[in-house]
């Protein structure tokens, strides 16, 4: 997923590679029981039965919609197209990613399934990527696909933005993002760790338009409902010289401005990542420093900014990072205040209509079907002024 957190594990001098473990399959039950043992705020499991859950959002119907990376597959496209280099590649693909709807009672149903899912090579933990994020424009659901494309073992369906019909459980392409990154290269691509189809991660809707992040090529792009794509910012031109790679991940919109998180280069230095503010004309500014492996950003109803860190202990998630995921809030002076710790490989978050924070937990590196969770965190007592 990153660089692909489907891959968060990014690699080589230009990547942060969440090298995720096939070895985590054994202790899944233990991880589920301990995922939020170290928290001082009210937290509960809202939903279970998810396959590597990623981005999530509430719909106009009050239900929670969750992107799932799926379980990967065995289909190989080696010899058909340019592959992602080892140890991350070559990928193999399948058709089991999906979007789920979670009712107010925490019951899961499938909105659409049989979407492309891909997995990294065994040397990179066989991690999964499929649907990366979901967002609504009015009553219409959109999905950001990252498990597609020939370089991900799914040659027939490229990466892109999909329009989902929630009534008949079908989807249609809005735009082909694999084609966009191939025909609109960034100025300073990372040739040592390159995803031909892109490594798309976050998506948010604002004023009837979708904004998406791509971690491998280091860009934030604008996608209109009729399929027009344009680049808002090319981060490869801002964080130079190499290997100062900064791949954008989570993105949110608040009070006329975008905010996004980034991953840094490997080896990761804990506390070395920032949060950024981005205007629609591409101007960026640092709003918080001192974070690690940030995958999500969100504002509560009071205008407080929160960030989701996948691993604050090592900066390089592995077995030793179980239970090290953290939610922090950014105070008005830019300082960070811990909201909760003890999460295990969290991947995305959003605030619900009642004000609680919902987090995708056990979101990558877990090979067991249905092991993913959605956690509900009560942040009402948090001091974030």
C-alpha positions as CSV (number, residue, x, y, z in Angstrom):
1,X,0.0,0.0,0.0
2,X,2.6,2.4,0.6
3,X,4.9,3.6,-1.3
4,X,2.6,1.4,-1.1
5,X,1.0,0.9,2.2
6,X,-0.7,-1.6,0.4
7,X,2.7,-1.4,0.6
8,X,3.6,1.1,3.2
9,X,6.6,-0.5,3.2
10,X,8.7,1.5,0.9
11,X,12.1,0.6,0.1
12,X,15.6,1.4,-0.8
13,X,17.1,4.8,-0.4
14,X,14.0,6.4,-1.7
15,X,11.4,4.6,0.2
16,X,9.8,3.8,3.4
17,X,8.9,0.3,3.3
18,X,6.5,-1.0,5.7
19,X,8.0,-4.5,5.4
20,X,5.2,-6.5,6.6
21,X,5.2,-9.9,7.9
22,X,3.8,-13.0,6.6
23,X,4.9,-14.2,10.0
24,X,2.1,-12.2,11.7
25,X,-0.5,-14.9,10.7
26,X,0.1,-17.0,13.8
27,X,-0.5,-14.3,16.5
28,X,-3.6,-12.7,14.9
29,X,-5.9,-13.6,17.7
30,X,-3.5,-12.2,20.3
31,X,-3.0,-9.0,18.3
32,X,-6.8,-8.5,18.1
33,X,-7.1,-8.8,21.8
34,X,-4.2,-6.5,22.5
35,X,-4.6,-3.9,19.8
36,X,-5.9,-1.1,22.0
37,X,-4.8,-2.2,25.5
38,X,-2.7,0.9,26.2
39,X,-5.3,3.6,25.9
40,X,-6.6,6.1,28.4
41,X,-9.7,7.3,26.4
42,X,-12.8,5.2,25.8
43,X,-12.2,2.9,22.8
44,X,-14.1,-0.1,21.5
45,X,-14.2,-2.4,18.5
46,X,-17.0,-1.0,16.3
47,X,-16.8,-3.6,13.5
48,X,-14.8,-6.7,12.5
49,X,-14.6,-9.1,9.6
50,X,-12.6,-6.7,7.3
51,X,-9.8,-7.7,4.9
52,X,-7.0,-5.1,5.3
53,X,-9.2,-2.0,5.8
54,X,-7.8,1.3,4.7
55,X,-9.6,4.6,4.1
56,X,-13.1,5.2,5.5
57,X,-15.8,7.8,5.4
58,X,-19.4,8.3,6.6
59,X,-22.1,8.5,3.9
60,X,-25.1,10.7,3.7
61,X,-27.1,7.8,5.0
62,X,-25.2,7.8,8.3
63,X,-23.4,4.5,7.6
64,X,-19.7,4.0,7.5
65,X,-18.0,3.0,4.2
66,X,-14.7,1.3,4.3
67,X,-12.1,0.6,1.6
68,X,-10.5,-2.8,1.8
69,X,-7.3,-3.9,0.2
70,X,-8.4,-7.6,0.0
71,X,-6.2,-10.6,0.2
72,X,-4.1,-10.4,-2.9
73,X,-3.7,-13.3,-5.3
74,X,-1.4,-15.5,-7.4
75,X,-1.8,-14.0,-10.9
76,X,1.6,-13.0,-12.4
77,X,2.2,-10.5,-15.2
78,X,6.0,-11.1,-15.4
79,X,7.0,-10.8,-19.0
80,X,4.0,-8.7,-19.9
81,X,5.1,-5.3,-18.6
82,X,7.6,-3.5,-16.5
83,X,7.6,-4.9,-12.9
84,X,8.2,-3.4,-9.6
85,X,11.8,-4.3,-8.6
86,X,12.6,-6.8,-5.8
87,X,12.3,-7.1,-2.9
88,X,8.9,-5.3,-3.1
89,X,8.1,-6.7,-6.6
90,X,7.1,-8.5,-8.6
91,X,3.5,-8.2,-7.4
92,X,0.9,-10.9,-8.0
93,X,-2.8,-10.1,-8.3
94,X,-6.3,-11.3,-7.7
95,X,-9.9,-10.0,-7.6
96,X,-11.0,-9.8,-4.0
97,X,-10.7,-6.2,-2.9
98,X,-14.0,-4.6,-1.9
99,X,-15.9,-1.8,-0.3
100,X,-18.0,-2.5,2.8
101,X,-20.8,-0.6,4.5
102,X,-20.9,-0.7,8.3
103,X,-24.3,0.0,9.9
104,X,-24.8,2.1,13.0
105,X,-24.9,-1.3,14.9
106,X,-21.5,-2.3,13.5
107,X,-22.8,-4.8,11.0
108,X,-20.9,-5.2,7.8
109,X,-22.4,-5.7,4.3
110,X,-20.7,-5.6,0.9
111,X,-21.3,-2.6,-1.3
112,X,-19.1,-3.8,-4.2
113,X,-16.6,-6.6,-4.4
114,X,-14.4,-8.5,-6.9
115,X,-12.1,-5.5,-7.3
116,X,-8.4,-5.8,-8.1
117,X,-6.2,-6.8,-5.1
118,X,-2.4,-7.1,-5.3
119,X,0.3,-8.4,-3.0
120,X,4.0,-7.7,-2.8
121,X,6.6,-10.3,-3.2
122,X,7.3,-12.6,-0.2
123,X,10.5,-10.7,0.5
124,X,8.4,-7.7,1.3
125,X,5.9,-9.5,3.5
126,X,3.3,-10.3,0.8
127,X,1.4,-7.2,1.8
128,X,-1.8,-6.3,0.1
129,X,-3.3,-3.3,-1.7
130,X,-6.7,-2.9,-3.4
131,X,-9.2,-0.2,-2.7
132,X,-7.2,2.6,-0.9
133,X,-9.9,5.2,0.0
134,X,-13.5,6.2,-0.4
135,X,-15.3,9.5,-0.5
136,X,-18.8,11.0,-1.3
137,X,-19.8,13.9,-3.5
138,X,-23.4,14.4,-2.6
139,X,-25.0,11.0,-2.6
140,X,-22.5,9.4,-5.0
141,X,-19.8,7.2,-3.7
142,X,-16.3,7.2,-5.2
143,X,-13.4,4.8,-4.7
144,X,-9.6,5.1,-5.2
145,X,-8.2,1.9,-6.6
146,X,-4.5,1.0,-6.1
147,X,-4.5,-2.7,-6.6
148,X,-4.9,-2.5,-10.4
149,X,-2.5,-2.2,-13.3
150,X,-0.2,-4.6,-15.0
151,X,2.7,-4.0,-12.6
152,X,0.4,-5.1,-9.8
153,X,-0.5,-8.4,-11.4
154,X,-3.9,-7.1,-12.7
155,X,-3.4,-6.2,-16.3
156,X,-7.0,-5.8,-17.3
157,X,-8.0,-3.2,-14.8
158,X,-5.8,-0.1,-14.2
159,X,-5.6,2.0,-11.1
160,X,-8.0,4.9,-11.0
161,X,-11.1,6.5,-9.5
162,X,-14.3,4.5,-9.6
163,X,-17.9,5.7,-9.4
164,X,-19.9,3.2,-7.3
165,X,-23.6,2.5,-7.6
166,X,-24.7,1.5,-4.1
167,X,-28.1,0.3,-5.4
168,X,-27.1,-2.3,-7.9
169,X,-23.5,-2.9,-6.5
170,X,-21.7,-2.0,-9.7
171,X,-19.0,0.5,-10.6
172,X,-17.6,2.5,-13.5
173,X,-14.3,4.1,-14.2
174,X,-14.1,7.9,-13.7
175,X,-10.5,8.1,-14.8
176,X,-7.4,6.0,-15.4
177,X,-4.7,7.0,-12.9
178,X,-2.2,4.4,-14.1
179,X,-2.3,6.2,-17.5
180,X,-2.0,9.6,-15.9
181,X,1.2,8.8,-14.0
182,X,2.7,7.1,-17.0
183,X,2.0,10.1,-19.3
184,X,2.6,12.8,-16.8
185,X,5.9,11.9,-14.9
186,X,7.0,14.0,-11.9
187,X,10.2,16.0,-12.3
188,X,12.3,13.8,-10.0
189,X,11.0,10.2,-10.0
190,X,12.7,7.7,-7.7
191,X,14.2,5.3,-10.2
192,X,15.4,2.9,-7.5
193,X,11.9,2.3,-6.2
194,X,9.3,2.9,-8.9
195,X,5.6,1.9,-9.2
196,X,4.6,2.1,-12.9
197,X,0.9,2.2,-12.0
198,X,1.4,4.5,-9.0
199,X,0.8,4.0,-5.3
200,X,-2.4,5.8,-4.6
201,X,-3.4,6.3,-0.9
202,X,-5.7,9.1,0.2
203,X,-8.8,10.8,-1.3
204,X,-11.0,13.6,-0.1
205,X,-13.9,15.5,-1.8
206,X,-14.1,19.3,-1.7
207,X,-16.5,21.5,-3.7
208,X,-17.6,18.7,-6.0
209,X,-14.1,17.6,-6.9
210,X,-11.9,14.7,-5.6
211,X,-8.3,15.2,-4.5
212,X,-6.0,12.2,-4.3
213,X,-2.5,11.5,-3.0
214,X,0.1,9.3,-4.6
215,X,3.1,8.3,-2.4
216,X,5.5,6.7,-4.8
217,X,5.7,9.5,-7.3
218,X,5.2,12.1,-4.6
219,X,2.1,14.0,-5.8
220,X,-1.3,15.4,-5.0
221,X,-3.8,15.4,-7.9
222,X,-7.2,16.8,-8.7
223,X,-9.9,14.6,-10.3
224,X,-13.2,15.9,-11.5
225,X,-16.4,13.8,-11.7
226,X,-16.1,13.8,-15.5
227,X,-12.6,12.3,-15.3
228,X,-10.3,15.3,-15.8
229,X,-7.0,14.9,-13.9
230,X,-4.5,17.6,-13.0
231,X,-1.6,17.8,-10.7
232,X,-1.8,20.2,-7.7
233,X,1.7,19.7,-6.4
234,X,4.8,17.7,-7.4
235,X,6.6,17.1,-4.1
236,X,9.6,15.7,-5.9
237,X,10.5,19.3,-6.8
238,X,10.3,20.5,-3.2
239,X,12.2,18.0,-1.1
240,X,15.5,17.9,-2.9
241,X,18.2,16.8,-3.3
242,X,17.5,13.0,-3.2
243,X,17.0,10.9,-1.2
244,X,14.7,13.3,0.7
245,X,11.7,11.5,-0.5
246,X,8.3,12.5,1.0
247,X,5.4,10.5,-0.1
248,X,1.9,12.0,0.7
249,X,-0.6,9.6,2.3
250,X,-3.6,10.8,4.2
251,X,-5.4,14.0,3.1
252,X,-8.3,16.0,4.5
253,X,-10.0,19.4,3.8
254,X,-10.8,22.0,6.4
255,X,-11.8,25.7,6.2
256,X,-10.7,26.2,2.6
257,X,-7.4,24.3,2.9
258,X,-6.1,20.8,2.4
259,X,-3.9,19.1,5.0
260,X,-1.9,16.0,4.2
261,X,0.6,13.6,5.9
262,X,3.8,12.1,4.5
263,X,6.1,9.1,4.8
264,X,9.8,9.6,4.7
265,X,12.8,7.7,3.3
266,X,14.2,4.4,4.6
267,X,15.7,3.9,7.1
268,X,13.0,5.8,8.9
269,X,14.0,8.1,11.7
270,X,11.1,8.2,14.3
271,X,9.8,11.7,14.7
272,X,11.1,12.9,11.3
273,X,7.9,13.3,9.4
274,X,5.6,16.4,9.2
275,X,2.1,17.4,8.4
276,X,1.5,20.0,5.7
277,X,-1.1,22.5,4.7
278,X,-1.8,22.8,0.9
279,X,-3.7,25.5,-0.9
280,X,-5.5,24.7,-4.2
281,X,-2.8,26.5,-6.1
282,X,0.0,24.2,-4.8
283,X,1.5,26.3,-2.0
284,X,2.5,24.2,1.0
285,X,3.4,25.0,4.6
286,X,4.5,22.8,7.6
287,X,1.8,22.7,10.3
288,X,3.3,20.1,12.6
289,X,6.7,18.3,13.0
290,X,7.9,15.3,15.0
291,X,5.7,12.6,13.7
292,X,6.4,9.1,12.4
293,X,4.8,7.0,9.6
294,X,1.7,9.1,9.3
295,X,-1.2,7.5,7.4
296,X,-4.2,9.6,8.3
297,X,-5.3,13.2,9.1
298,X,-8.8,14.4,10.2
299,X,-10.5,17.4,11.8
300,X,-13.1,17.1,14.5
301,X,-16.2,19.3,14.7
302,X,-14.3,21.8,16.8
303,X,-11.6,22.4,14.2
304,X,-8.9,20.3,16.0
305,X,-6.4,18.5,13.7
306,X,-5.7,14.8,14.5
307,X,-3.0,12.5,12.9
308,X,-2.7,8.7,12.8
309,X,0.8,7.2,13.2
310,X,1.2,3.6,12.1
311,X,4.3,3.0,14.2
312,X,6.0,5.4,16.6
313,X,8.5,2.9,18.1
314,X,10.7,1.8,15.2
315,X,9.4,3.9,12.3
316,X,9.5,0.6,10.4
317,X,6.6,-1.6,11.2
318,X,7.3,-5.3,11.9
319,X,6.5,-7.8,14.6
320,X,8.1,-5.5,17.2
321,X,5.7,-2.7,16.2
322,X,2.5,-4.5,17.2
323,X,0.6,-2.1,19.4
324,X,2.7,0.9,18.6
325,X,0.1,2.8,16.5
326,X,-0.9,6.2,17.9
327,X,-3.5,8.9,17.4
328,X,-2.2,12.4,18.3
329,X,-3.8,15.8,18.1
330,X,-2.1,19.0,17.0
331,X,-2.4,21.9,19.4
332,X,-2.8,25.5,18.2
333,X,0.9,26.0,18.9
334,X,1.8,23.0,16.7
335,X,2.7,20.7,19.6
336,X,1.5,17.2,19.6
337,X,-0.7,15.7,22.3
338,X,-1.2,11.9,22.5
339,X,-4.8,10.8,22.3
340,X,-4.4,7.1,22.4
341,X,-1.7,4.5,21.8
342,X,-1.7,0.7,21.5
343,X,-3.1,0.4,17.9
344,X,-1.8,-2.2,15.6
345,X,-1.0,-1.2,12.0
346,X,-3.8,1.4,11.7
347,X,-4.3,2.8,8.2
348,X,-7.0,5.4,8.1
349,X,-9.4,7.5,10.2
350,X,-12.5,9.7,10.1
351,X,-14.8,11.4,12.5
352,X,-18.4,10.2,12.8
353,X,-21.5,12.4,12.8
354,X,-21.7,12.0,16.6
355,X,-18.2,13.2,17.1
356,X,-16.3,9.9,17.8
357,X,-13.2,9.0,15.9
358,X,-13.2,5.8,13.8
359,X,-10.0,4.1,12.9
360,X,-9.1,1.2,10.5
361,X,-7.0,-1.1,12.7
362,X,-5.1,-4.3,11.7
363,X,-5.0,-2.7,8.2
364,X,-2.0,-4.3,6.7
365,X,0.5,-7.1,7.2
366,X,-2.3,-9.4,8.5
367,X,-2.8,-12.4,6.1
368,X,-5.8,-13.8,7.9
369,X,-9.1,-13.1,6.2
370,X,-11.5,-11.0,8.3
371,X,-8.9,-9.9,10.8
372,X,-9.3,-6.2,10.1
373,X,-11.2,-4.0,12.6
374,X,-12.8,-0.6,12.9
375,X,-12.2,1.0,16.3
376,X,-14.4,3.8,17.8
377,X,-12.5,6.3,20.0
378,X,-14.2,8.9,22.2
379,X,-12.1,12.0,21.9
380,X,-14.5,14.3,23.7
381,X,-12.3,14.5,26.8
382,X,-9.2,15.2,24.9
383,X,-7.5,18.6,25.5
384,X,-6.5,19.8,22.1
385,X,-6.7,23.6,22.3
